Amino acid sequence: MNTTFYVIEVIQFFAGLFLVVLAYLLINHYRKPLLDNTFGDDVRSEKSFVAMTDILYFLIFVPILFFGINIAPPDDYNVAKHIQYTIYFEAGLVLLIGVLHFIFMTVSTKVKVLR
């Protein structure tokens, strides 16, 4: 029973880490045209904005991954419930990435309007 619990926890952590890194790489790949459109010739502001968003991205998602780790199984441990919890955790992580990316897109277009 405990072995299954720990295996699922490790899979949950690495699946979440994979999703976070994959989303980060995709966002980095597709944000360049948006940033060029938003900041134009202001390279210094663009670099500062990129550095700030990169740091904030990992400051948000790494703690979430660590908060999702359970050290010991609960008294009423059930493998099916644990797998369901893992699915909910990963889905919530992807939803949060999507919401924050939407906010990033909204803020970056507002910056263009304010310039």
N, C-alpha and C positions, 0 to 999 in steps of 0.2 A: 504494500500500500504506500509506504513512504517513498519508495523508489519511483513509483509512478508520479507521485506528487512533485518530486524534485525534477523529474524529467520534463513534466509539463511546464513548470516554472522556468526552466532554462530555455525551453522552446519559446515560451511567451516572451522572455526578455530578448532573445536574439531575433525573433520575428518582428518585434517592435523596433529594435535597433535597425534592422534591415529596412523596414518601412520608413523610418525617419531619415535614414541616409539616402534611400532611393528618392524620396520626395525632395530632399535638399538638392540632390543632383539634378533632378528634373526642373526644379524652380530656378536653380542657377543657370541651367541651359537656356531656358525660355525667358528669363527676365532681362537679358541684355537689350533687346529692342525696346522694351518698355522703359528701361532706365535711360536709354539714349533719347527717346522721345520726351521723357520727363525733364531730364537735366540739361539736355542739349550740349552746349560747350563748357558747362561748369563741371569740369572733371573732378575737382577737389570735393565738391559737395556729393557728387555721385560716388566717389570712393568712400567717403565717410558714411554715406547712407548704406552702401553695400557692407562695409565692415560692421556697422551697428546691427543691421538685420541678420547677418551671419552669426554674430555673437548671441543676439537675443534668441534666435532660432534654437540654438543648442542649450541656452540657459532655460528655455521653456521645456524642451522635450526630454533632455537627459534626466531631470528630476522626476518627470512623470514616469519614465521607464523604471526608475528606482522605487518610486512609490508603489508601483504595481507588483513588486516582488513580495511574496509571502514566504516567511522563514519556516513556519511550521503549519501543518495541516490543521484545520479546525476539528473539533470533536466529532461533528457529524459529516466527516469527509465523504464525498461521493465523486467519483471520477467524472461522471457526466456533468455534474454541476460545475466542477472545476474547468472542464473544457468549455462549457457555456460561458463562464466568467472570462476565460481567456479570449474567446471570440468577441465578447462585449468590450473588453479592454482594448483589443486591437481595432475594433470598429470605432470606438470613441477616439482613439489616437488619430486615425485617418480623418475622422470628422473634424477634430480640432485643427489638424494640419490644413484642411480645406478652408475652414473658417478664417484662420490666420492668414492664409494666402489671399483670400478674398479681401480681407482688411488691408493687406499690403498693397493689393492692386488699387483699391479705393483711395488709400492715402497717397500713393504715388501719382495718381491722376489729379488729385486735389493740389498737389505741389505744383504741377504744371499750370493749373489755373491761377494759382496765387503768384506765380512768377511774372 
